[in-house]
Amino acid sequence: MRNYTLYNFIILVVILLSSLQVSSDLLTGRHSSDPSLFPLNFLFGTASSSYQYEGAYLSDGKGFSNWDVFTHQPDAIIDGSNGDVAVDHYHRYLEDIDLMKSMGVNGYRFSISWARILPKGRFGDVNLAGIHFYNNLIDRLLLKGIEPFVTLNHFDIPQQLEDRYGAWLSPEISIGIVMHAVWFEPISNSTADKLAAERAQSFFLNCLTKQRDGIPIGESTAMEWINVNPKGMGQMVNYVKERYNNMPMYITENGYGEENNHSTTEGFLQDDKRVEYMAGYLEALLTTIREGANVRGYFAWSLLDNFEWLYGYTIRFGLHHVDYTTLKRTPKRSATWYKQFIAKHKNGTTRAEI
């Protein structure tokens, strides 16, 4: 594996949960962010995670993860599914990297399966086949001009660590590195409500406490706890800019989920809502960058439809449709739109055609 420089940056994970409705005005051209105005070296990427993508759950010496075990329990997942195969990224990563290259992305965030590298957690030997897989993945990305961004852990851990320690609930665990970012709006312009919103912000982001009850704002998505709010992205970025002296930031996850309820593949491919969503968030992000925010990259969730945790395969986030029977990948309208957007950034020309 080639040497890969670690950057000193703050990773801002924005699965923005607050909301403001994005109207269909985008389809008539009113979302008009100019791709050429993003910094020249800006990263436009996609993202994935090991359990949601790789499959091959016991191949080549991999051990059981906590999600391997959990998803095989009765009624654990809403549709009774699991990630044993997922979208088979383990065997199809070359094809998937070609999809990234065809879109023109220059960054890919993925996670490493702990159980694939250390099948027994901190116990036992290193699984060289797992090392080999990630070496090949990273080398191929670099060959294609795509910068790897590695997530060390994305929920899945070796089952032996779950059994022995209770995983991240153990007092022996050190917690740090990254925080989810949620923005709170005051319900009115009164001083009391503004202070209440500020307290809620401090409770959630600064002290990592449980999200407090609030009134959802704007259009909902297939996930009842994720609403649409491009404005919230700008507010969150500006908050981090001011509080942490404008350290480098990356939007490492931002995407739109749709229910898996179309009767034909064609219905999934015309994902206008996802195009609206991405255009609105990128416009809001560009505004904050032009106001001085030190944002270095944006990673769309997700490259492919995939296993969506407790929701199984009932919700689709992909820029590419996956037929879960054949595992065929097909680009959606959003993939084409993102490709155009990135191309116009590289060429220094005006906005992507909506």
Order of alpha helices (4+ residues) and beta strands (2+ residues): beta-beta-alpha-alpha-alpha-beta-alpha-alpha-beta-alpha-alpha-alpha-beta-beta-alpha-alpha-beta-beta-beta-beta-alpha
